[in-house]
Amino acid sequence: MELIETHAHLDYATFDDDREILLSQANERGISKIISIGTKATSSQGAVALAARYESVYAAVGWHPTDCLEAPDNVIATLREIARAPKVVAIGETGLDYYHLPSESLGPDASESEKKKRDDPYKVKQELIFRQQLDLAVELGLNVVVHQRSAFDDCLRIMTEYKEKVRGVWHCFVNNAAEAAQILEIGSLVSFTGIVTFKNAKEIQDTVEALPLEAMMVETDCPYLAPVPFRGKRCEPAHTRLVAEKIAEIKGINLEEVAKVTTQNAYDFFRF
C-alpha cells in the first residue's frame, strides 16, 4: 500500500532534530513521497534543498498570501529559478486568505470606510501575487497548491479564469460539498488534513462522504493540525495514514482503496 503526503512544511525548525527519523517512520507507514511546501522565497529554497537531500521528498515553490506584504512586486522573477530545480512538482502554496485582515487593529468602533481603506491594499497584493504564481505555473507546466481561507468566492473567481491552463489542489479543505463541487467543475481537486478526524468536523466529514475518491488527496499540513489521537501535538508526515484511515471509515470502504485512488490522483496531479 502506498500513500503520498501532499502537503508538509518539512523545512520548519520544529523538525530539525529528528527529520530523518520522521521520514523513516513515514516510509514505514506506507508514505512513499512527501511534498515539502514553500511559503516564501526562503522556505521554497529550503523545500528544494530537502528534496535534493532526501529521496522521498519533493518540493512545491510559492509565496503564501498572508506573507504578501513581504513579497516583491514581481514574485515571478524571485520564484522562477527556484522552481526550475529538480524535483519541484508544483507552484504554491498560493491563494487568498481574508481570515485576519489589517483592519482588525483599528478596533470595534472603526467605520466600514476605514476598514476598507486598510484592507483593500492587502487584498489587492494577495491577488497580484496569486495571479503571478498562476502565470508562473502555466509557464513551467506545473499545477498549483491553493491556500484559501475566508476568501472562497474570490479564489474561485480567479481559478476559474485559469481553468483551461492550470489545475489546483485546494489544500486543507474545510468547506461544504456544494463548494467542493464548484472546485471540481473547473478541473481542480481538494485535499484533506487531520481536521477530518476532529469530533467537531461534521461538515468536513459530510463533504468527504459526498465526494468521489477521484476528487481528493490526503495531507497533514504538518507540523499543524495533528489528527486524533495526536491532536494538540506536533503533526508529522506519518499521520497521513490516519487521515486516509478516517476517509475510509467515513466512506465505508477499505484503506487500500483510499490509498490506491488518492495516490494515483497525486501522481496525475504532481507528475513526479
LINKA-V783956 format. One record per helix or strand of 2 or more residues. SS is the DSSP state (~ for helix, > for strand). FROM is the first residue (numbers start at 1). LEN is the number of residues. Records with the same first field share a line. If there is no record, write none. Layout:
SS->FROM-LEN ; FROM-LEN
This chain:
>->3-6 ; 31-7 ; 57-5 ; 88-10 ; 143-7 ; 168-3 ; 189-4 ; 216-3
~->13-3 ; 19-10 ; 41-13 ; 65-6 ; 75-9 ; 102-5 ; 112-29 ; 152-10 ; 177-9 ; 194-4 ; 202-9 ; 213-3 ; 237-15 ; 255-16
